[in-house]
Amino acid sequence: MTTTEKIANAKKRIDELERLIKYWNDSGHDEAKIVNFTRKIENKVA
């Protein structure tokens, strides 16, 4: 893959991320689109 191709692919990824960020910012107040991840932490003693 040439440097030009790498730069083109990086620009595509950046554009996609910017669209996602804009979408998330626009829908930030919509409770249905908020995902809460729960973590279970266990203390284990050896």
C-alpha positions as CSV (number, residue, x, y, z in Angstrom):
1,M,0.0,0.0,0.0
2,T,1.5,3.3,-1.0
3,T,1.6,6.4,1.2
4,T,-1.0,8.1,-0.9
5,E,-3.4,5.2,-0.4
6,K,-2.7,5.2,3.4
7,I,-3.5,8.9,3.6
8,A,-6.7,8.4,1.6
9,N,-7.8,5.6,3.9
10,A,-7.0,7.7,7.0
11,K,-9.0,10.6,5.7
12,K,-12.0,8.3,5.1
13,R,-11.7,7.0,8.7
14,I,-11.5,10.6,10.0
15,D,-14.5,11.7,8.1
16,E,-16.5,8.7,9.3
17,L,-15.5,9.4,12.9
18,E,-16.5,13.1,12.6
19,R,-19.9,12.1,11.3
20,L,-20.3,9.7,14.2
21,I,-19.3,12.4,16.7
22,K,-21.7,14.9,15.2
23,Y,-24.5,12.2,15.3
24,W,-23.8,11.5,19.0
25,N,-23.7,15.1,19.9
26,D,-27.0,15.8,18.1
27,S,-28.6,12.8,19.8
28,G,-27.0,13.3,23.2
29,H,-30.3,14.2,24.9
30,D,-32.2,11.2,23.6
31,E,-32.3,8.8,26.5
32,A,-33.0,5.8,24.2
33,K,-29.6,6.2,22.6
34,I,-27.6,6.3,25.8
35,V,-26.0,3.0,26.6
36,N,-24.8,2.3,30.2
37,F,-22.2,-0.4,30.5
38,T,-22.1,-2.1,33.9
39,R,-18.9,-3.6,35.3
40,K,-18.8,-6.3,37.8
41,I,-15.6,-6.1,39.9
42,E,-14.7,-9.1,42.0
43,N,-12.1,-9.0,44.7
44,K,-10.2,-12.3,44.7
45,V,-7.7,-13.2,47.3
46,A,-5.0,-15.7,46.4
